[in-house]
């Protein structure tokens, strides 16, 4: 099982020198992947106060690709409404080239109404808009040249030049919705779910994984060919820094390794650790747990 770490998003403001140090520490500590959130703005108090947000995801991914050599990297996950789909494909192909083929392109429809309204993106018909965007992104990354005339998007002679790397980036769907799964499961390499969807508990995962297997079967996909990934909240210390932490996993390195092993036993192929707090120290502590897991 692969294990990666999500970089800070809105827990606190983090400048590039620290993000660079975290990325290089994650790689040197033996983790398999680095992830960034593709969000723009959060607010507290019913969308009125407490503005906070991360740096722009694709700029960060390009920078991380340039200062690392081995780890996979990707958005967890890219909100297609924030990007013209052909431009998102172009960005993905470029970051994949910078990284030497290490990009995993996670995609989803977005959910946070505040950032849609603040940046002027339409919030209605998100699944229908996503379905069109996904087809355009997928076909461009597969090297096609085509015209497209849908309800929301119109392209004439669309293609990527330079051509994207053959076989990459790999696509990942970040959704459990039936319509989203039906549109993507015939094509994606991986599926991802956020920790709140299964109570951050490996014991609750089999029900969700059975749902995904049935969706694969309905889409004509062998479930064993789909890589299954989940984000997991791990907390260090006594005070939570994330807003509304949901059933965080805590414990010693060996205790965390035991929980990670339970996730692996359910059939999970890749864990994305969301650390609370997310610091260089917590990355080192998580690395101890990963070493304990791999020493079992």
N, C-alpha and C positions, 0 to 999 in steps of 0.2 A: 504493500500500500504506500502510495506517495503521500507526503505531507508538506504543505506550504503554509505561508503566513500572509494575511492581509495587512497592508500598510495602514497607518493612521488615516482616518477619514474625517470625522468631525469630533472625535473625542477631545482634541486640543489642536491648536494650530502648530504645524511642524514645518520648518523651513527645509529647503532642498539639502543643505549639508547633512542634516540629521537623516533625512530620507535616504540619501546616498549611503550613509554609514549603515543604516538598517539593512538596506538591500544587499550590501556587500557582506554584512554579518550573517544574514540569512543564508547566503550562498556558502560562505566559508564554514558555517556551522552544520552543513550537510542537509539542509532542507531541499525540497525538490521544486518549489515554485514560490512566486511572489505575485500578489494580487492587489489591485487598486479598485476602489469604488468609482463608478461613473455617475456621480451626482454633482449638483450645481449649488443647491441652497436648501437649508433646513431652517425652520423657525419654531420657536416655542409658542405657548399661549394661543393656540388655535390659529397659527399662521401669522401672528402679529409681531411678536418680540423674539429676541434672542437669535438673531441671524448668525448662522455658521455654515461653513462649507469647505470642501476639499479643493486642492488645486485641480486644474483640468486634467482628466485622466489620460488622454492620448499623448499629451506633452510629457507627462510623467513616465508613461510606458516607454516612450522613445528614449528618454534619459536613462531609465533603468536598464533598458536593453544595451545601451552603450557602455555601462559601467559594470556589467556582469557578463559571465561567459558560459554558464552551465544551466542555471535554473530556467524552468518554464516561467512564463509571465503572461498576465492577461487581465482584462477587466472582469470584475465580479459584481454585476455583469454590465455590458454596454447597453444603455437604454436607447433603442433604435429611434424613438421620437426626437432625441436631441441631435440627430445627425441626418443629413440627406443620405439615403442608403448607399448610393454610389460613392459618395465621399467617405463614408465609414469603411467601405471595402478598400478604398485607396489608402486610408490611414492604416488599416490593418495590414495590408500588403507591405507598406513601407516599414512599419514596426517589425513585422516578421523578417524583412530583409536585414534590418539593423541587428536583430537578435540572432541571425543565422538560422531561422526556422524554429524559434522557441515559443512563438505566440500561440496561446489558446484563446480564441475569440468567443468569449461568453456573451450571449445576447439575451435581451428580455424586452418587455414592453414598457418598463417604468411603472411607478406607482405613486410618487410623492407629488400631490397636486400643487403644492407651494412652488416648486421649481418650474413646473410646466407654465404656471401663470406668470411667474416673475420673469422668465426668459422668452415668453411668447410662443410656446409650443402648444399645439392643440391636444387636449386631454380626452376628447371624445373618440369613440371607436378605436381604442388603442389596439385591440387584438386584430381587427381588420387592417389597420395601418401596419402593424407588425408583420402580418402575413405577407403583404406586398413587399415590405422592406427586406424581409428575410430572403425571399426568392431572388431579389435583385442582388443582394450581398453574396449569396451562395453562388449564383451563376457567374458573377464577375470573378470571384475568387477561384472558380473552376476554370477560368480562362476563356469564357464565352464572349462573343461579340453579338449583341442583339438589340432589338427595339423592344420597348415595354410601354404599354398603355393600360394603366389600371385606373382605379377610382382616385387614387391619391398621388400617384407617381407616373411621370411620362418621360421616357428616355428615347433618344434617337442614336443608334449606332454606339451604344454603351460598350466599353471595354476598358481594361486596365493595361496601360503601357508605362513602364516595363511590365512584362507579364509577371504575375505572382509566382512564388515558388511552387513547384509541383508538390502536391500533397500537404501543403500547409498554407495558412494557419488551420489548425483543427477547430471545428465549430462545437460550441457547447450551449445548450439551452438552459436558461435559468428560470424555470417555471414548472408548476404542477397543474396548470389549467388544461382541460381537455382539448380545447381548440388550439392552443399553443403547441401542445404535444403532438397533436395530429399533423400540424403543419411542418414540424421540425424533425420528429423522430426518424423519418425515412432518410435523413441526410446528416444528422449531427454525429460527432464522435462521442460526445459526453453529455450528461445531464447533471444539473446541480440544484440543490435545495438549501435554503437558509435555515439556520438552527431553530427559529421559532416554528417552522412547519412541522417539526417532530419533537418539540419540547426539549431540544438539545439533549436528547436521551437515546442511546443506541437501542434500548428496549422498545422504543416506539417506532423504530425505523421499519421493521418488517411489513407493517401495514402499508406504509407509504411506498416501499419498494415493490410490493405486490401490485399496487396501483400503477406504477410505472411499467412493470412487466406486462400488465394487461393492455396498457396503452401501446406498448411496442407491438404486441401481437395484433392489435387492431390496425396498426399502421403497416403490418407486413414485415416487421423487423424482429429478428431473433434477439430476445432480451440479453443474451449472453454477449452480444457484440457491442453493447452500449456500456461505456465507462460511466460508473455511478460515483458522483462526488457530492460531498456535503460540507457546508461551513459549520464550524463548531465553536462555541464561545467558551474560552478558558480564562479563568480569573486567578490572578496572583495577588497576595496581600489581602488585607481585611476590608479595604474601601473600594467600592466600584466607582470607576470614572465614566463608564458608558452610561448614558441615560437609559433607564428602564432595562437593566440587565435581566435576561430571561434564563433562569435556571442554570447559572454558570457551572462549569465543571471546575472543581478545585482539588488540591491535594499535592502530595509529594511527587517527585519524578516517577517513582514506581507506581503510585496510585493513578497518576495520569496515564502512564503506559498501559495499565490494565484497562482503563476506559477506552483508549485508542484501539486496543486489541479487540474489544467488544464491537467497535464500529467495523473493524476489518472482518470480523467473523460474520457480520450481516451481509457481506458482499460489497462493501464500499471500497472503491479503488483509489480514492484521493480525498484527503481531508484538507480543508482550508481553515487554519486556526485563526480565530478572531480573538486577539489577546487583550485582556483588560487588567492593568493598563498596557498600552502598546509602547514599549520602551526597549532600548538596547538590553537592559537587564532582563526584561520578561522574555525577550527572544532567546537569550542564553538559558533561562530557566526552562523554556519550552524545548530547547535543544537537548537538555538533559533527559527529559521525558522521552523524546524520540530515540535517543541512544539507548535508553532502558528498554524501549519497545523492541528495537532491532537486536538487542542482545538476548532476547527471550529464546 
